[in-house]
Amino acid sequence: MLGCSTRPTTLAARLARDGDPEPVAFDETDTSFQIAWPGSCRLDGPAFVYSDRHSRRVSTIFGYPTRLLARR
């Protein structure tokens, strides 16, 4: 899940790993919601790079539709 941003790096949350769901903390009211973003992501040419703030793990994913994301 990606947050909206015009910056080169945006907020992100991993929704699953190896087919297993990952928890994403969020609070929701009748009028708003807030997501506890655990990481960030950036596009590096053909690579989608995710960095987890808690574990400091960096995952690089090739084959992701980075050209479509870069247009937004």
DOGU-703452 format. One line per field, with one value per atom (N, C-alpha, C): residue number from 1; chain; atom name; x, y, z. Coordinates in Angstrom, 1 decimal. Layout:
torvex = NUM	...
marmi = A	...
tipa = CA	...
x = X	...
y = Y	...
z = Z	...
//
This chain:
torvex = 1	1	1	2	2	2	3	3	3	4	4	4	5	5	5	6	6	6	7	7	7	8	8	8	9	9	9	10	10	10	11	11	11	12	12	12	13	13	13	14	14	14	15	15	15	16	16	16	17	17	17	18	18	18	19	19	19	20	20	20	21	21	21	22	22	22	23	23	23	24	24	24	25	25	25	26	26	26	27	27	27	28	28	28	29	29	29	30	30	30	31	31	31	32	32	32	33	33	33	34	34	34	35	35	35	36	36	36	37	37	37	38	38	38	39	39	39	40	40	40	41	41	41	42	42	42	43	43	43	44	44	44	45	45	45	46	46	46	47	47	47	48	48	48	49	49	49	50	50	50	51	51	51	52	52	52	53	53	53	54	54	54	55	55	55	56	56	56	57	57	57	58	58	58	59	59	59	60	60	60	61	61	61	62	62	62	63	63	63	64	64	64	65	65	65	66	66	66	67	67	67	68	68	68	69	69	69	70	70	70	71	71	71	72	72	72
marmi = A	A	A	A	A	A	A	A	A	A	A	A	A	A	A	A	A	A	A	A	A	A	A	A	A	A	A	A	A	A	A	A	A	A	A	A	A	A	A	A	A	A	A	A	A	A	A	A	A	A	A	A	A	A	A	A	A	A	A	A	A	A	A	A	A	A	A	A	A	A	A	A	A	A	A	A	A	A	A	A	A	A	A	A	A	A	A	A	A	A	A	A	A	A	A	A	A	A	A	A	A	A	A	A	A	A	A	A	A	A	A	A	A	A	A	A	A	A	A	A	A	A	A	A	A	A	A	A	A	A	A	A	A	A	A	A	A	A	A	A	A	A	A	A	A	A	A	A	A	A	A	A	A	A	A	A	A	A	A	A	A	A	A	A	A	A	A	A	A	A	A	A	A	A	A	A	A	A	A	A	A	A	A	A	A	A	A	A	A	A	A	A	A	A	A	A	A	A	A	A	A	A	A	A	A	A	A	A	A	A	A	A	A	A	A	A
tipa = N	CA	C	N	CA	C	N	CA	C	N	CA	C	N	CA	C	N	CA	C	N	CA	C	N	CA	C	N	CA	C	N	CA	C	N	CA	C	N	CA	C	N	CA	C	N	CA	C	N	CA	C	N	CA	C	N	CA	C	N	CA	C	N	CA	C	N	CA	C	N	CA	C	N	CA	C	N	CA	C	N	CA	C	N	CA	C	N	CA	C	N	CA	C	N	CA	C	N	CA	C	N	CA	C	N	CA	C	N	CA	C	N	CA	C	N	CA	C	N	CA	C	N	CA	C	N	CA	C	N	CA	C	N	CA	C	N	CA	C	N	CA	C	N	CA	C	N	CA	C	N	CA	C	N	CA	C	N	CA	C	N	CA	C	N	CA	C	N	CA	C	N	CA	C	N	CA	C	N	CA	C	N	CA	C	N	CA	C	N	CA	C	N	CA	C	N	CA	C	N	CA	C	N	CA	C	N	CA	C	N	CA	C	N	CA	C	N	CA	C	N	CA	C	N	CA	C	N	CA	C	N	CA	C	N	CA	C	N	CA	C	N	CA	C	N	CA	C	N	CA	C
x = 0.9	0.0	0.9	0.6	1.5	0.7	1.4	0.8	1.0	0.2	0.3	1.5	2.3	3.4	3.9	4.4	5.1	6.6	7.1	8.5	9.0	10.4	11.0	10.7	10.6	10.4	9.0	8.2	6.9	6.6	5.6	5.3	4.7	5.0	4.6	4.4	3.6	3.3	3.3	4.0	4.0	2.8	2.0	0.7	0.9	1.9	2.1	3.6	4.0	5.4	5.3	5.8	5.8	4.4	3.4	2.0	1.2	1.9	1.3	1.0	-0.2	-0.5	0.4	0.7	1.5	0.5	0.7	-0.2	0.1	-1.0	-0.8	-1.7	-1.1	-1.9	-2.5	-3.8	-4.5	-5.7	-6.0	-7.1	-8.1	-9.4	-10.5	-11.6	-12.1	-13.3	-14.3	-15.4	-16.5	-16.0	-15.0	-14.6	-13.2	-12.4	-11.0	-10.3	-9.1	-8.3	-6.8	-6.1	-4.6	-3.9	-2.9	-2.1	-0.8	-0.4	1.0	1.9	2.5	3.3	4.6	4.9	6.1	7.3	7.2	8.3	8.1	9.1	9.0	9.4	9.1	9.5	10.0	10.7	11.2	11.4	11.3	11.6	13.1	13.8	15.2	15.3	14.9	14.9	13.9	14.2	13.3	13.0	13.6	13.5	12.6	11.7	10.9	11.6	12.0	12.8	12.0	11.8	11.0	12.0	11.9	12.7	11.8	12.0	11.3	12.0	11.3	11.9	12.2	11.4	11.6	12.8	12.8	13.8	15.0	14.9	15.9	16.2	15.3	15.5	15.1	15.9	15.6	15.4	14.2	13.9	13.8	14.5	14.5	13.7	12.7	11.8	11.9	12.3	12.3	11.0	10.6	9.4	8.1	8.2	7.1	6.8	5.6	5.3	5.8	7.1	7.6	7.4	7.3	7.0	5.6	4.7	3.3	3.3	4.0	4.0	4.8	5.8	6.6	5.8	4.8	3.9	3.0	2.7	1.8	2.4
y = -1.1	0.0	1.2	2.2	3.3	4.6	5.5	6.8	7.7	8.7	9.7	10.7	10.9	11.9	12.3	13.5	14.0	13.9	13.5	13.4	12.1	12.0	10.8	9.6	9.8	8.7	8.9	7.8	7.9	6.9	7.1	6.2	4.9	3.8	2.5	1.5	0.5	-0.6	-1.9	-2.9	-4.2	-4.9	-5.4	-6.1	-7.6	-8.2	-9.6	-9.9	-11.1	-11.6	-13.1	-13.6	-15.0	-15.6	-14.7	-15.2	-15.1	-14.7	-14.5	-13.0	-12.7	-11.3	-10.7	-9.4	-8.6	-7.7	-7.5	-6.5	-5.1	-4.3	-2.8	-2.1	-1.3	-0.6	0.6	0.8	2.0	2.3	3.6	4.0	4.7	4.4	4.9	5.5	6.6	7.2	7.4	8.0	8.3	9.3	10.1	11.2	11.1	10.2	10.2	8.9	8.7	7.5	7.9	7.1	7.3	6.0	5.9	4.7	4.8	3.8	3.8	3.2	4.1	3.6	3.1	1.8	1.2	1.3	1.9	2.0	3.0	3.0	3.9	3.2	3.8	3.2	4.2	3.8	4.7	3.8	4.5	3.9	4.2	3.2	3.3	2.6	3.4	2.8	1.7	0.5	-0.6	-1.3	-0.8	-1.4	-0.6	-1.4	-0.8	-1.2	-0.2	-0.4	0.0	-1.0	-0.8	-0.9	0.1	0.1	0.1	-0.9	-1.0	-0.2	0.8	1.6	0.8	-0.2	-0.9	-1.9	-2.8	-3.8	-3.3	-2.1	-1.5	-2.4	-3.4	-4.3	-3.5	-3.7	-3.1	-4.2	-4.1	-5.1	-4.5	-5.0	-4.5	-5.5	-5.0	-5.8	-5.4	-6.4	-6.2	-6.8	-6.3	-6.8	-6.1	-5.1	-4.3	-3.2	-2.8	-1.8	-0.4	-0.2	1.1	2.2	1.9	2.9	3.5	2.6	3.1	4.0	3.6	4.4	5.7	5.7	6.9	8.0	7.6	8.6	9.4	8.9	9.5	10.6
z = 0.0	0.0	0.0	-0.9	-1.0	-0.6	0.0	0.4	-0.8	-0.9	-2.0	-1.7	-2.7	-2.5	-3.8	-3.9	-5.1	-4.9	-3.7	-3.4	-4.0	-4.2	-4.8	-3.9	-2.6	-1.6	-1.0	-0.9	-0.4	0.7	1.5	2.6	2.0	2.7	2.2	3.3	3.1	4.0	3.2	3.6	3.0	3.5	2.5	2.8	3.0	2.4	2.5	2.3	2.8	2.6	2.4	1.3	1.0	1.1	0.7	0.6	1.9	3.0	4.3	4.6	5.1	5.3	6.4	6.2	7.2	7.9	9.2	9.9	9.5	9.4	9.1	10.1	11.0	12.0	11.5	11.7	11.3	12.3	12.4	13.2	12.2	12.5	11.6	12.4	12.0	12.6	11.5	11.8	10.8	9.7	10.1	9.1	8.6	9.2	8.8	9.1	8.7	9.1	9.1	9.8	10.0	9.9	9.1	8.9	9.5	10.3	10.9	9.9	9.0	7.9	8.4	8.2	8.8	7.9	6.7	5.8	4.8	3.8	2.7	1.4	0.3	-1.0	-1.9	-2.9	-4.0	-5.3	-6.4	-7.7	-8.0	-8.4	-8.9	-10.2	-11.3	-12.6	-12.7	-13.1	-13.2	-11.8	-10.7	-9.4	-8.5	-7.8	-6.7	-5.4	-4.6	-3.4	-2.2	-1.3	0.0	1.1	2.1	3.3	4.5	5.4	6.6	7.7	8.3	9.3	10.6	10.9	12.2	12.1	11.1	10.9	10.2	9.5	8.6	7.4	7.1	6.0	4.7	3.7	2.4	1.4	0.7	-0.4	-1.7	-2.7	-4.0	-4.9	-5.6	-6.4	-7.8	-8.7	-10.1	-10.7	-11.8	-12.5	-12.0	-11.1	-10.7	-11.8	-12.0	-13.0	-12.7	-12.6	-12.1	-13.1	-14.4	-15.4	-15.3	-14.9	-14.6	-13.4	-12.4	-11.1	-11.3	-12.1	-12.3	-13.1	-13.8	-14.5	-13.6	-12.4	-11.5	-10.8
//
